[in-house]
Amino acid sequence: MGLTFSLIPMRLCSALSRRLLMVCVAALCFSPAFAQSPATIKLALIEGLSGPFGNTGEAVVRNIAWAVERVNARGGVKTPQGLQKMVLLRYDSKGQSEEALSVLKSAIDEGAQVVLQGNSSANAAALVDAINKHNEREPAKRVLFLNYSAVDPALTNEKCSFWHFRFDAHADMRMAALMQVLKDDQSVKSAYLIGQDYSFGQAVLREARRQLGAQRPDVKIVGDELHPMGRVKDFLPYAAKIKASGAQAVITGNWGNDLTLLVKAAREAGYQGKFYTFYGNALGAPAAIGEAGVDRVIAVADWLPNVPGDASEAFYQAFRQRFPKPSEDYVHVRMQLMVEALAQAIEKAASTEPLAVALQLEKASVSMAGQTGRMRAEDHQFQQPLVVGVMARQGSPGVPFDVEGSGFGFKVVRQIKAEEARLPSTCQMIRP
């Protein structure tokens, strides 16, 4: 092919003057067929972008896209070959592990060296296993796995991997943060535990039982059940059982529609207790429960829009300017820190090769919105502050911002330093 393109134009130019010949050759060399596109850093986002949890996947896309835009706006990532821009590639796993593994292969074939995923610990576990095997089998085509939301504790404990980095607090860390509030809430004497029936949901309920026993042994567990993930359309039967149990609080790790439908059903059933949640601060949950949730829905997060401070407020205002629709209002500082940590690691490694990047990423320290997080090398679990908020009306003290145009926001009632949120790990990491 190169021979054909180089010889034919030369014959056509042979009778021309020397000057015209030089013009002809120059035009050939700089034609689109010979142009070299600048190198890019391909990030493969493997997420459920359709199906019952499609809204959570699209929320992730907005967060990661915004982070990538910020890196690219300053020219890209500094490498020995010059500035390289990040490119975000979307792959729809439909929320299924089999689909996630299928698109993982496509992403690697298309040149991605970084995989991003989070909305399902089951999918994350499958990806960790597949990436471990791939990287051992094909060291010249290794990939990194950056996890922003899959919080099954096992992923940075007994199933830890050198190639996997988690940027969210895992379920036990989140539960410990919630318990800092619940242990002081003497109005709660009974609790109903409910969760999604997969590894993460099981881990949440297991830890809730353990921590209640340790910190509030006076609280009686009056219900303890798991439900199919993403398949329950009507939670009224569950809400009726919760109400009939007399539980003064519900503890749940549910997310996406499984949480929104649960709290909506609880409101319709007339349940008057509290909700201690991992994700009750957005994606329709506040609007679904409405006025009944004021002072009764508690959520834990790495950050909330009403965290005090000018840096936090400026960060949130910038996101709302970029994504002004109320339905788009769900921003995570940890996802921004994750992309910044990756850019930092590539620059310090002076390479995009995954092993070199991983060795820098495992000691990354990054800051944004007044929040600083550090990666822990022993298990690749990000260490960061956590906050707990309670649902309140917008405009009430400490609640300048609502969420999703609902008229309700979350007032910060507990801020937990990174060193207080830290938990030990059982990881026995195998290094390349």
N, C-alpha and C positions, 0 to 999 in steps of 0.2 A: 504493500500500500504506500509506504514511504517512497519507494522507487518510482512508482507511477506519478505521484504528486510532484516529485522533484525533476523528472525528466521531461514530461510533456510541456510544461510552461517554458522550459529552456529552449526547446525547439521553436516554439512560437516567437520567442524573443530573439532568435539568432540573427535575424536580418536587421535588427534595430540598432540604433546608435548605442555607443557604450553608456551614455547617460540614461537613455530610456531602458536599457537592459538592467541597470542598477535599480531603477524605479520598479521595474517588473519583479525583480527578486525580492525587493523590500516588501512589496505588496503581498507576495506569496508568503513570506516568513511571518507576516503579521495578520494573515487572514484568519478567520475563525477556526478553520480546520487545524491550524497550528498553535492557536492561542493556548496558553497554560492557565487554567483557573487557579486562583490563589488557594493555598491549603486552608482547610477549615477543621474545626474540632467538632465532630459529630456526636451529639447527645441523643440517645435513643430513649424516648419516653414510652414505656410499655405500661399501659393503663387501661382500665375498663372505661371506654369512652362512649359506650352504648349499653343498653340494658338497664336494670333497676338502679344501678349506681353510676350511671352516666354523668349525672350532675356533679358528683364528687370528682370524677375524672376531669371534667372540663374546668372545674375550679383549680385543679392542679396545673392544667395547661396554662391558665392565665398567670399563675404565680411563677412558674418556671420561665414562661415566655418573657415576663417582665424582668426577671433576673438576667436572662440572656441579653435582652435589649440594653440593659444598663452596662453590661460588660462590653458589648459591641459599640455602644455610644462613645466609649473612651478609646476606641480603636481596636479593641480585641484583647487577646492574651499575648503577652510578650514571650516570644520563643527565639532561639538562635536563628531561625529562618525568617524572623520578622514577626509583625503582629498577625495573629490568626484569629479570625472571628469564630464564634460559636454558632452552630446550626442545630436547631431543635427539630428532631424527626419524631413524628407521632405514629404510634402503633397501637391499635385497638385490640386489647386482650379479651374484650367482652366480659371481663371479670372472671375468666376461667383459666385455670393453670395450664391446661392443654394448649389453649390459644396463646398464652404468654410464652410458652416454650417454642411454639411454632414461629411467632414473630421475633423471638430472640434470635433465631437462626437467620431470619431475613435481615435483621438489624446488623448482625455481624457481617453478613455477606455484603451489605451496603456500606461497610467501612466504619461503623460506629465502634468506638473504643470505650465509651461510657454508657452504661445502662442506668436509667432512672425508673424507680417503681416504688409504690408504697401502699396503695389502697387494697390491701389483703395480705395478711401474714402467710396464708396458705400459698398464694402465688409467689410471695417473696421467698419462702422456703424452697419452692420448686426451682426458682431462678438461681438461688445460691448454689444448689446442688448441681444444676446444669452448667453454671459458669465455672465452678470448681473443676468439673470434668473437662470442660472445653479448654480452660487455661492450661491444664496439665497435658492435654492431648496436642494442643496447637499453641505452643509458647510464642510463636511469631505473630499470633492474632489474638492476644489476650484482651480481656475487657475488665473494666471495673464496674461494680454495682453500688450505686448510691441510693440509699433507702430513706425516704422522707416521712413515711407514715406507718409502715408495717411494724407493730410494736409488740409482737410476741416476744417475751423476754428470752426465749431460747435462741433467737437469732444472734444475740451477742453473748450467749452463755454456752450451753453444750453444743450448739450448732454454729458457733462463730466461724468466720472465714476471713482469711487475709484479704480477699478481694471484695468483701462486703463492708460498707460503712453506713451506720445508721445515724441520722441527724434528728430524729425525734426521741423524746424520752420514752422508754419502754413502759409496758403496762404496769409493772410493779412500781416504777418511779411515779407514774401518774396517780396510781391508787394511794401511794404514801402521801402525795400532796393533798389529795381529796380528804384523806383521813386527818390531816392537820386541822381541817375545818370541822369535820364531822365529830371528832373526839371532844370538841368544845360545845357541840350543839346538843344540849341536854334535853331539848324538846323531842329528840328522836330516841325512842325506846324499842322500836321494832323496824325491821328492814326486809324488803323483798328484793332478791337478786335475780336479774333476768339478763340474758345475753344471747348473742348469735352462736349457733352451734358449729364452731370451727376453732382452730387452735387459739386465736386471739380471744374470742369470747369465753372459751373455757379457762384461759389463763386469768382473765379479769375476775371471774366468779371465784376461782380458786384463791386468788390473792385477797379478794374482798372478805372471804370467810376467815382467812388467816389473820388479816389485819384487824378485823372486828374483834376476833378472839383475843388479840394482843392488846388493843387499845380501848375497845369498848365492849368488854365481856358482858356488860349489862344489857346490850342491844340484842334482842331476840330475832333470829332469822325466821321469818314466817312464810317465806317462799323462796325457792331456789330452782330455776329452770332455764333451759336453753331452747331456742326455737330455730327452725330452718332459716338459713341466711338468704335474704333477698327473695324469698318466695311467699312470705305472709302478706296478703293484701288487706286483711282485716284484723287489726289487733284488739278489737273490742272484747273477744273472749279472754284475752290475756289481761286487759284492763279490768274486766269484771272480777277476775280472780285476785288481782292486786287489791282492788277496793274491798272485796269480801274478806281478805286476810287481815284487814285492820292495820296494814303496814303504814308507818308514819314517814317512811322514806323508801324510794326505789334507788338501787345502785345498778348502773348499767354502763357497759362499754359500747353499746349500739352506736352505729354511725350511718350516715346517708338516710335513705328512705326508711330503713328499719327503725331509726330513732324518731324521725318526723312522724311516721304513722303511729308509733307507740305513744308518743306524748299527745298526739291529736286524739287518739282513742281514750287516753286517760282523762283528758278534758271532757270529752263527750260522756264518759261514764260518771263524771262528777267526782273523780278522785281528788282529794284535798291535801295529799301528802307532798313531800319534797322529792325532787329528782337530783341525785348526785351522779353527774355524767362526765364522760370523757369528751363529748363533742356536742353538748347541748347549746353551744353559743352561735350556731349558724346553720346554713343549708336548710332553712325552712322551719327548724324546730321552734325558735322564739315566736314566730308568727302563728305556728300551729297551736301552741298552747295559750298564747295571748295573755290577757290581763291576769289569768289564773296562775301564771308563772312568776309573777313579781314576788321577790324574796323567797321563792321556792325552787327555782331551777338553778343548780350550781354546776359550774363547768371548770375543768382544769385545762390549761393550755401552756404552750411555751411563751405566748404573748397574747394580749388582748388589746383592742383599739383604745380602751380607756386607761391603759397603763400610764401613770403620771409621767410628765417630762416633755420638754420641747422636741427632743429628737424623735421620740415615739410618735408624737402628734404630727410632725412634719412627714414622717414615713407614711403614716396612714393617709394623710391628705394627698400625698403624691400618688399613692395607689388608687384612691378614689377618683383622682383627676384622670388617671390612665384608664380606669374601668368605671365609668360613672353610673352604669345601670345598677339599680338596687339588687337585682338577681346575681350580679357579679361580685357582690361585696363579701368576699371571704379571703383574707390575706394571711399568710403565715411567714413570720420572720425567719423561721428555721429553713424554709426553702430558699429564701434569699441568701442566708448564710451558707447553705450548702453549695450553691453555684459560686459564691465568692471564694469559698474554701477550695473548690476545684481549680478555679483560675489561679489562686495563690500557689497551690501545689504544683501546677504545671510550670509556672514561672520560676519557682524555687528549684524544681527538678531540671529546668532548662531542657525539657523534653515532654513529648506527649505520650511516650511509651508507658503503658499502664503500670509496670513494676516500679519504674522510677517515680511516677506520679504517686503511687500508693505509699511509698516510703516517705514522701513529703506530706501527703494528706493525713497520715496517721498522727502527725504532730501539728496540724493546722490550728491556728487561733484567729478568729475573725470577729468583727464587731459591726453592728448596724442597729439603728433605731434605739440606741442606748443600751443594747444588749450584746454581750460578749459570750461566745461559746468556744470550747476547745475539744478537739478529738482526743479520746483516750486510746493510746497505742495498744494497750494490752488486750482490748476486745473490740476496738473500733466503735465504741459507743460515745456519741457526742455528749458532752457535759455542758449544761446550760441552765439558766434560771427557769423557774416555772411560776405560774400565777394561777390563782383560783378566783373566779368571779361569780357574782350572784346576779340574776336577772333583775333589772330595774327599769323604770320608765326613763326614757331619754329626757334630759333636762333636770333630773333629780341630782342631788350632790354626787359628784364623782362620775357622772354619766353624760358627758357632752356629746357622745356619739351613740347612735343606735346601730343595729345591724340589719342589712337588707331592706331598709326602709320600713321596718316593722313598728317603729316607735319604741322599741325596747332595746336596751343595751346591757352590758355586763359591768357592774361595779366591782373593781378589784378589792377583794377582802383579805387576800393573803399573797404576799410575794415571798418566794422561796429561792434563796441563793443557790447557785450551782453546787457548792460544796455541801449544802443541806439536802439537795435532791439526789446526790450521788449515792449509788448502791454498789456493793461489791459484785464481782463477776466470777463465774466458774470457768471462763473461757480458757481452753488449752490450745492456743492458736498454732497451726502448722504454717510455717513460713517457707516461701520458695527459696 
